[in-house]
Amino acid sequence: MDAILNSLDASYFLLVGLGTIIGILFGAIPGMTATMAVAVCLPMTYALDINHGLALLLGLYVGGISGGLVPAILINIPGTPSSITTTFDGYPMTRNGEPEKALKIGIAASLFGGLFSAAVLFWFAPTLADWAIKFSYVEKFLIILFALTVIASLSKSLLVGIFSGMLGIWVSLIGVYDMRSGGNGELRIIPEMLSPWLENGFSLLPLLIGLFGLSVVFEEAQKGCIDEHAESVKLAAKKRFQWRVFKGQGTNLVRSASIGTFIGMLPGVGGSAASVLAYSQAKNFSRESEKFGSGHPPGVVASEASNNGLTGGALVPLLSLGIPGDSTTAVLIGAFTLQGIQVGPLFISENPVTWDVMMIGLVAANLVMFLVMWFAIRHIAKVITVPKYLLYPGVMMMCVVGAYAINSGIMFDVWTLFIFGLVGFVGVKLGLEIAPFIIGFILGPSAEVYFVKSLESFGTLSIFFTKSPIAVFLWVLIAVSVGYSIYSHRKAKRLAAVQAAGQ
Amino acid sequence: MENFADLLKVQIDFDRSHLLFPTIIEWLLAGLALAIIATHGRCWLAQWRTSGLRARVQTWQIDKRRLFGCLILTPVYFAAMEPVGSFYPNVGVGFLLTSYVYGFALSWLFVHDNNRRKTVLMALNALITPTLVWFVFAHLFRITLP
């Protein structure tokens, strides 16, 4: 208890507040996401201990996800991908003269979603971790395989999704087979002449910052860096917000937050999937479904409760299995690695103080998000008018600091940033799926160790099917994941063909 | 049955164990690439026939000046950092000085309908942002910068 209280000093809460405010600003600016906020602000944690660093990062995460509702409601552009469905009813409310009401509905729903998912995380992650502690290398390998099939199955094309994940694994294997993990220390994939730079492969953080920071700037440069906003934002209100708008919304709130939390738990699945599912469910179950899309408050409630539900949900597989729930938590893995902490089944039992402090940070970040956005929404709304030509130079500089400082001054890490900025920019145009690629890159080295060590220990491939009932259960999950994916892709194809024939 | 079990047996030579997993992944990548070509190839070919490369690139709406300007400026900025920093090593001067220039150049590249007010804003931003970043990270946090 003393250790927890020692960590919870004034600076801890200041960092939570600072992170949340910066996150909200990032989320509120179209084109800048929560993932980018965490990636770009990572260097700020280099000088902090794990608890204080996490305070800042959790604030950025919660703030970044929540801030996305501001441009979604005011200018019909989702600030983050997960606020796409907030535009459906939020923007029509703004056009009906209710921008402040729409924003406050979104903020309150976000708070509920965030706290709901934090509670689920608090109860569920330790249970899952206790279960996962019993896993041998075989089950651990199958968990990774399952995670990759889930990510791939939610990609636009199953084959391209799996290909992207495999490519991520392949890139992660560049360099020597690490002796600390029982490898033989031999170089592979690249020629000997590249070993001065790539002996230990590409560093995770420059790669992530390149994919989520630089590639966004390149993308904006390609589009001409046009600011798609009005010169000024006014929150003139015909109708003011009243709490009674939430009357009868209890089921919608709980259902949407649950959907967000559950989708968040699935590895690598982005926020837009959660908010689209929650929105469509709210519409299907509503008696006034025809009102959705024309400025109906329950639409905003569903979207925002679900996308903030993601925050706690995505941390469940990260903290209990070591598998990131989304791209933002993938960046958080980098922060843990930086502090020498390995996330996985042993994390909670070996770091009880960090776990408790993290939970307090997550709740505090949600409360700060609510207070800041509720009382300062008029000022925050102005951030969407800051022009990109002033923002992006600062973003690039932060990216450089983050990459250069990660290994205490290696210039190759800055070039890694550039290489993966280009990979992200060009790769997406060629159809590469970034989420499976990242998860593949993060899980690749572990997958190799678990696979090779299982074979070295048992000497037969059949062990992956016969090791334990859990292994069989995991194969069933993998088969269901692939089967569902094939079914849903075929269904979507048939639907598209029917629509094309009807035109 | 015994023959089938024998087929699944694997003997791993420790000296070559570094190649096992990468080789499997490479074979899977090749297989997946072929499968993608087999399933999507016909569609790509049809698209290629109906609209050539030039027409397809045009649909991406590339702002050539801003994109290629950014793609040239950024590596030049990265490459210049260390040589400039070598004049006063370990204090982050390379980052600071090159960021002043890069910050202004990138803003100038990205801005639309430039005027005097915007130029002053860009110049102030190019001075304040790198100085602030340098002060916070190199001085307060004592983080190594080029």
Chai-1 contact restraints between the chains, C-beta under 6 A:
chainA,res_idxA,chainB,res_idxB,connection_type,confidence,min_distance_angstrom,max_distance_angstrom,comment,restraint_id
A,Y46,B,I143,contact,1.0,0.0,6.0,A-B,restraint_1
A,A47,B,F141,contact,1.0,0.0,6.0,A-B,restraint_2
A,L159,B,A35,contact,1.0,0.0,6.0,A-B,restraint_3
A,L159,B,I36,contact,1.0,0.0,6.0,A-B,restraint_4
A,F163,B,L32,contact,1.0,0.0,6.0,A-B,restraint_5
A,M166,B,I25,contact,1.0,0.0,6.0,A-B,restraint_6
A,M166,B,L28,contact,1.0,0.0,6.0,A-B,restraint_7
A,M166,B,L29,contact,1.0,0.0,6.0,A-B,restraint_8
A,I169,B,I25,contact,1.0,0.0,6.0,A-B,restraint_9
A,W170,B,I25,contact,1.0,0.0,6.0,A-B,restraint_10
A,L173,B,P22,contact,1.0,0.0,6.0,A-B,restraint_11
A,Y177,B,H18,contact,1.0,0.0,6.0,A-B,restraint_12
A,N184,B,F14,contact,1.0,0.0,6.0,A-B,restraint_13
A,N184,B,S17,contact,1.0,0.0,6.0,A-B,restraint_14
A,N184,B,H18,contact,1.0,0.0,6.0,A-B,restraint_15
A,E186,B,H18,contact,1.0,0.0,6.0,A-B,restraint_16
A,R188,B,H18,contact,1.0,0.0,6.0,A-B,restraint_17
A,R188,B,L19,contact,1.0,0.0,6.0,A-B,restraint_18
A,R188,B,P22,contact,1.0,0.0,6.0,A-B,restraint_19
A,I189,B,P22,contact,1.0,0.0,6.0,A-B,restraint_20
A,A221,B,R66,contact,1.0,0.0,6.0,A-B,restraint_21
A,A221,B,L67,contact,1.0,0.0,6.0,A-B,restraint_22
A,A221,B,C70,contact,1.0,0.0,6.0,A-B,restraint_23
A,Q222,B,I62,contact,1.0,0.0,6.0,A-B,restraint_24
A,Q222,B,L67,contact,1.0,0.0,6.0,A-B,restraint_25
A,G224,B,D63,contact,1.0,0.0,6.0,A-B,restraint_26
A,G224,B,R66,contact,1.0,0.0,6.0,A-B,restraint_27
A,C225,B,R66,contact,1.0,0.0,6.0,A-B,restraint_28
A,C225,B,F110,contact,1.0,0.0,6.0,A-B,restraint_29
A,Y389,B,S107,contact,1.0,0.0,6.0,A-B,restraint_30
A,Y389,B,F110,contact,1.0,0.0,6.0,A-B,restraint_31
A,Y389,B,V111,contact,1.0,0.0,6.0,A-B,restraint_32
A,L390,B,N125,contact,1.0,0.0,6.0,A-B,restraint_33
A,P393,B,G103,contact,1.0,0.0,6.0,A-B,restraint_34
A,P393,B,L106,contact,1.0,0.0,6.0,A-B,restraint_35
A,P393,B,S107,contact,1.0,0.0,6.0,A-B,restraint_36
A,G394,B,T129,contact,1.0,0.0,6.0,A-B,restraint_37
A,M397,B,S99,contact,1.0,0.0,6.0,A-B,restraint_38
A,M397,B,P130,contact,1.0,0.0,6.0,A-B,restraint_39
A,M397,B,V133,contact,1.0,0.0,6.0,A-B,restraint_40
A,V401,B,F137,contact,1.0,0.0,6.0,A-B,restraint_41
A,A405,B,I143,contact,1.0,0.0,6.0,A-B,restraint_42
A,A405,B,T144,contact,1.0,0.0,6.0,A-B,restraint_43
A,S408,B,T144,contact,1.0,0.0,6.0,A-B,restraint_44
A,G409,B,T144,contact,1.0,0.0,6.0,A-B,restraint_45
A,M411,B,E82,contact,1.0,0.0,6.0,A-B,restraint_46
A,V414,B,F78,contact,1.0,0.0,6.0,A-B,restraint_47
A,E448,B,F21,contact,1.0,0.0,6.0,A-B,restraint_48
A,F451,B,F21,contact,1.0,0.0,6.0,A-B,restraint_49
A,V452,B,S17,contact,1.0,0.0,6.0,A-B,restraint_50
A,V452,B,L20,contact,1.0,0.0,6.0,A-B,restraint_51
A,V452,B,F21,contact,1.0,0.0,6.0,A-B,restraint_52
A,L455,B,V10,contact,1.0,0.0,6.0,A-B,restraint_53
A,L455,B,I12,contact,1.0,0.0,6.0,A-B,restraint_54
A,E456,B,I12,contact,1.0,0.0,6.0,A-B,restraint_55
A,G459,B,K9,contact,1.0,0.0,6.0,A-B,restraint_56
A,T460,B,L8,contact,1.0,0.0,6.0,A-B,restraint_57
A,T460,B,K9,contact,1.0,0.0,6.0,A-B,restraint_58
A,L461,B,L8,contact,1.0,0.0,6.0,A-B,restraint_59
A,S462,B,L8,contact,1.0,0.0,6.0,A-B,restraint_60
